[in-house]
Amino acid sequence: MEDQRLSFKEMCARFDVTPRTLRYYEYIELLSPDREGRSRFYGPREVARMTLILRGRKFGFQLEDIRQWLQMYEQEGTQAQMQTWIEMADRQLRELAEQKAQIEDAMNDLKSLRDDTEASLNG
């Protein structure tokens, strides 16, 4: 089991995060590494949690939502966690669709303004 643990530096390198980010995730209780003196070691549980945290961030979830969702597994089990995940995913999909529509509107407006400006230069 000892060789399945990652040091602080190895954890940062594996997930391509800064030491500050990793410390912050510990501070807000997303991660709980084993401590030996001043050293921190991350086992399979923490590696799995970090994978889920980064995936959640990629999808735009807030850290507090991720923290509560991860805690749910320990307090209520897999079934409740999966149901909550579906609800969170549905909310986030709606939010992303709204953001996509806003971006498409902005792109269309910008393209129209650009085209009008080009036409006035040429015309």
C-alpha positions as CSV (number, residue, x, y, z in Angstrom):
1,M,0.0,0.0,0.0
2,E,2.9,2.3,0.7
3,D,3.8,2.6,-3.0
4,Q,0.2,3.5,-3.9
5,R,0.6,6.7,-2.0
6,L,1.6,10.0,-3.7
7,S,3.6,12.7,-2.1
8,F,2.4,16.3,-2.2
9,K,4.7,17.0,-5.1
10,E,3.7,13.9,-7.0
11,M,0.0,14.7,-6.5
12,C,0.6,18.2,-8.0
13,A,2.5,16.8,-10.9
14,R,0.0,14.0,-11.6
15,F,-3.0,16.3,-11.7
16,D,-1.2,19.3,-13.1
17,V,-2.3,21.6,-10.2
18,T,-0.3,24.2,-8.2
19,P,0.7,23.5,-4.6
20,R,-1.6,26.4,-3.7
21,T,-4.6,24.7,-5.4
22,L,-3.9,21.4,-3.6
23,R,-3.5,23.1,-0.2
24,Y,-6.8,25.0,-0.9
25,Y,-8.6,21.8,-1.7
26,E,-7.4,20.4,1.7
27,Y,-8.4,23.6,3.5
28,I,-12.0,23.4,2.2
29,E,-12.1,19.7,3.1
30,L,-12.2,18.3,-0.4
31,L,-9.1,16.2,0.3
32,S,-7.8,14.7,3.5
33,P,-4.3,13.4,3.0
34,D,-2.4,11.2,5.5
35,R,0.1,13.3,7.4
36,E,3.4,12.1,8.7
37,G,5.2,14.9,10.4
38,R,5.1,17.8,7.9
39,S,4.7,15.4,4.9
40,R,1.4,14.7,3.2
41,F,0.6,11.5,1.4
42,Y,-2.4,10.8,-0.9
43,G,-3.8,7.3,-1.2
44,P,-6.2,5.8,-3.7
45,R,-9.2,7.5,-2.1
46,E,-7.7,11.0,-2.4
47,V,-6.5,10.3,-6.0
48,A,-10.1,9.2,-6.9
49,R,-11.5,12.3,-5.2
50,M,-9.1,14.6,-7.0
51,T,-10.2,13.0,-10.3
52,L,-13.8,13.8,-9.5
53,I,-13.0,17.3,-8.3
54,L,-11.2,18.2,-11.5
55,R,-13.9,16.6,-13.6
56,G,-16.5,18.6,-11.7
57,R,-14.6,21.8,-12.3
58,K,-14.3,21.0,-16.0
59,F,-18.1,20.8,-16.1
60,G,-18.4,24.1,-14.3
61,F,-19.5,22.9,-10.9
62,Q,-18.8,25.1,-7.9
63,L,-16.3,23.7,-5.3
64,E,-18.9,23.8,-2.6
65,D,-21.3,21.7,-4.6
66,I,-18.5,19.2,-5.3
67,R,-17.6,19.1,-1.6
68,Q,-21.2,18.4,-0.6
69,W,-21.6,15.8,-3.2
70,L,-18.4,14.0,-2.1
71,Q,-19.5,14.1,1.5
72,M,-22.8,12.6,0.5
73,Y,-21.2,9.3,-0.3
74,E,-19.8,8.9,3.2
75,Q,-23.1,10.1,4.9
76,E,-25.8,8.6,2.7
77,G,-24.2,6.1,0.3
78,T,-23.9,5.6,-3.4
79,Q,-27.5,5.6,-4.3
80,A,-28.2,9.0,-2.8
81,Q,-25.0,10.3,-4.3
82,M,-25.9,9.1,-7.8
83,Q,-29.3,10.6,-7.6
84,T,-27.9,13.9,-6.5
85,W,-25.3,13.7,-9.3
86,I,-28.2,13.4,-11.9
87,E,-29.9,16.5,-10.4
88,M,-26.6,18.5,-10.4
89,A,-25.9,17.4,-14.0
90,D,-29.4,18.4,-15.1
91,R,-29.0,21.9,-13.5
92,Q,-25.5,22.3,-15.0
93,L,-26.6,21.2,-18.5
94,R,-29.4,23.9,-18.3
95,E,-26.8,26.5,-17.2
96,L,-24.4,25.6,-19.9
97,A,-27.1,25.7,-22.6
98,E,-28.0,29.2,-21.5
99,Q,-24.4,30.3,-21.5
100,K,-24.0,28.8,-25.0
101,A,-27.0,30.7,-26.3
102,Q,-25.6,33.9,-24.8
103,I,-22.2,33.3,-26.5
104,E,-23.9,32.6,-29.8
105,D,-25.9,35.8,-29.5
106,A,-22.7,37.8,-28.8
107,M,-20.9,36.2,-31.7
108,N,-23.7,36.9,-34.1
109,D,-23.9,40.6,-32.9
110,L,-20.1,40.9,-33.2
111,K,-20.0,39.4,-36.7
112,S,-22.9,41.7,-37.8
113,L,-21.1,44.8,-36.4
114,R,-17.8,43.7,-38.0
115,D,-19.6,43.1,-41.4
116,D,-21.3,46.5,-41.2
117,T,-18.0,48.2,-40.4
118,E,-16.3,46.4,-43.3
119,A,-19.1,47.4,-45.7
120,S,-18.8,51.0,-44.6
121,L,-15.1,51.0,-45.3
122,N,-15.5,49.5,-48.7
123,G,-18.6,51.3,-49.7
